[in-house]
Amino acid sequence: MFKRVSGRVVTLLPVIIVQIALIYLLFSFLAPFTNYIVGALSLVAVVLSIIIISKQDVVTYKMAWLFFILIFPIIGSVAYIVVGNKKTGKKLKNSIDKAKADMNYYFPESPYVWNAVPKNRELRAYETLAFAWRMTGMQTYKCGDAKYYPVGDEMLPDLLADLENAKEFLFIEYFIIEEGKFLNSMVDILERKVKEGVDVRVMYDDFGSLPTYSRKSAKMLAKKGIKVVQFNPIKYLTLKINNRDHRKMTIIDGKIAYSGGVNIADEYINEKVVHGHWKDIAFRVDGDSVINYTYMFAEFWNAFSDEKIPEKFLPSKCDDKGENGYIYTYYDSPVHENNVCNTLHIEFLSQATKYIWFYTPYLMLDASLNDALIRAARRGVDVRIIVPGIPDKKLVYRVSRSYYGPLLENGVRIFEYTPGFVHAKAMVCDDGIASIGTSNLDFRSLFLHFECNSIFANCSIVDDLKKDFEETLQKCRERKLDDGLPGTKYGVAEALLRLISPLM
């Protein structure tokens, strides 16, 4: 890992040195005007503060940046312009929008465009998914066969078998890929598939894979005939560095899709022990369930690659033969007018009547989602959250615990997975609705990253997820207000940690 990171640093170092030198020369030239510059930048800080206050944005996110700019006017203003302002992702959005327009595709029509549950039975859920459809344009389809994997270890054999059976194309997109048993076993198959004439494309996030995968390795994939794209590559100090592709999916011939929290690295299949036992989840779907995944991948690929995906690979009709409930798959974007993941979590919390349970590796909530959790618990809904017992990032873990106090005080139950790290991201509600995908309950996932999730209604996966949740609870330690754990008491330290959490 050190070699990969150091190699990238060496590559970027000349560019960074040139940028620093230019900044130094600029400030040297402007040194006689320091007082005027400081005054101007202070004015900029005031103007930025007014803009932030007036923006229609997440309150907690705005408060964090206002605090930072208040304490460090100059540094805070520059930091907000570089990484805090969501307009920094506009270039990415423009590329995606252009790809969509050039593809000139349309989603195969489904009689279940809005209603993932019959309107006359579940009006509130119907309204929620109608709202989601208007936010994203993604359609709801009948779900075919669906298989749930409580750990990545169980997913890998099925995934490899499906890769072996590919006839036309393989689309693979992940936040992290890393050399090891998982990736190597896939690459062996992908190389053979290319020789058989299968179109194989791999997209990964350049920043997410920075410590795990080198550009030299990516070039080796290309030499094998595998088309490779690095999402939002780190070439220099760029304003859009904060917007990452956190999505995870494999699409096989447009007939089978895998998704969930699992990245392509050995800890996700517990081949390598990192932070204890790695608890993650994934799922496999087929039939019309795959339509949205195929289009999501095609949008991104065509936006950032010159080797466009042939239109023949895009589904043009809906079979509508699934008999396993309904599936609504969508992706969230940092430049969406509505924060779709966050909004849907709040929606389902507002309509839960019996229980609503969550998996998340990180717990850093904006005020609206935090309040929705508390309101549901006060209403008598059984609200539970499973989080890691062993952290992957100690500071983030400490910040997550700073949210415990107010939640516990209001009846939300929090469980820490004692065998190790939980990387699963899911929700199950009232035996009828489940959501599984890539979005954590933290600011990065909910407001800054590209994410993808699937909502299952009246599907077998709902029962599978609930059963897994119940079994996982047996391996957890429930946190209480009086157990003396840092974070369960809400004090000054916890308040400060929560204040800075949107900036992490």
PyMOL commands that set and color helices and strands:
alter all, ss='L'
color gray80, all
select helices_A, chain A and resi 2-54+59-71+73-84+86-103+123-136+152-164+181-195+215-223+266-269+287-304+311-313+340-351+367-378+394-401+404-409+443-448+460-473+492-503
alter helices_A, ss='H'
color red, helices_A
select strands_A, chain A and resi 140-142+146-149+169-174+199-205+227-231+249-252+256-260+277-279+282-286+326-332+355-359+382-388+413-417+420-422+426-429+433-437+451-457+476-478
alter strands_A, ss='S'
color yellow, strands_A
deselect
rebuild
show_as cartoon
